[in-house]
Amino acid sequence: WHKMDTKYRIPKTTAFVQLVSPKVYESPRSMVLCRIFREVLGDELNSYLYDSTLIGLGCSVSFDQTGIRLTFQGFSEKIPLLLDVVTERMVTLVSEMEEGPNAHPSLARKFEKH
């Protein structure tokens, strides 16, 4: 859906993307790995998303029993760009994340804390 921004008279949009996968809640291990992935993704996107919030865009990633939900909010013309950045980084992170000594630096920091 969209509504007009009262200040700039530009349509604001909220978009939901649901990636359906039974693997998310398949086992306790997969649930933990999804939570770690969400944390690492948040760390990776932090600087980009901070800049986007300054211009009125927002994004969130959540996991539920049906899969992964991406929510985007902001001005209509910028939502596709934000969607591209987030999904591209998600795909890259999946290939970068490994367990053990070759772990992604952000992933290694998460394990060191516990």
N, C-alpha and C positions, 0 to 999 in steps of 0.2 A: 504494500500500500504506500501511498505518498500523501504528503500535505505540503502546502506552500509555507515557506519560511516567511514570517511576518516582517523581518527586517530587510532581507534581500530579494524577496519575491521569487525565490528559486525553489523548485520542488525538493522536499526532503523525503528520503526513502528508507524503509527498513526491509532488508532482504534476508531470508533464511535459506540456508543450503544444508540439506540433510544427506550425509553420506551413510548409507545403510550397510551395516556389516555386523554379522553375528559374532565376530571375533572379539569385539570390544569387551564383552562380559562373559566370554567363554570360560575363563578360569580366573582365579585370584591373581595369578602371574600376569595375565593379559590386562587385567584391570589396573594393576600397579604400573605396568609398562605404559599404558595409555595416560595415566596421571603424570608420569615422569615426562612423557612426550609433550604433554600440554604445558608443563612447567618450562621445559627447554625451548619450546616454540615461543612461549611468552618472553623468555629472556632474549631470544634471537630477534623478535619483532619489536622489542621494547622501544628502541630509539625511533624506528619508523612509525610505530603507532603513536608515540608521544607527539611527533610532528603532525600526524594526521588529526589528532584530537584538537590541536590548535586551530585547524581549519574546519572543525565541525564534523569529523568522521570518527566512527568508532567500530570496533570489531571485537567479538568474543568467540572463543572456541570452547565447546563443552562436549562431554561424552555421556551417553545414556545407554539404556539397554538395546536400542535399535542401531546405534552407531555414533557418528561424529556430527555435531551440529555447529555450523558456522553462522554467526549473526553479524550483519553489517548494517550500520546506520549512518546517515549523513546525506549530503547533497547528491542528487540522482546522477549527475554526470561523473562523479568520482568513485562511485561504488564499484564499477567494473575494474578500475585500476587497482583499488584496494583488494578486491577478490583475486586478481591475478597475482599480486605480490604475496598474499597470504598462502594461496594454494601452491605457488611455485616454491616458496620456502618450506612448506610442509613436505613436498615431494623430495626436495634436496635433503632435508633433515632425516627422512627415512633412510636414505642411502648413506648418510654420514654417521648415523648413530650405530655404534657397536658396543658390545660389552667388553670389559677387560681393559688391558693397558692401552688399547687404541681407541678408547671411548672419546666421544665428543667432549671438549673441555667443559662445557656447561653441564653435561651429564656427569662428568667426573666430580665436579664441585658438589652436585646434589648428593652423591654417594658419600663424599668426604664428611658432609655435615652430620650424617647419621651413623 
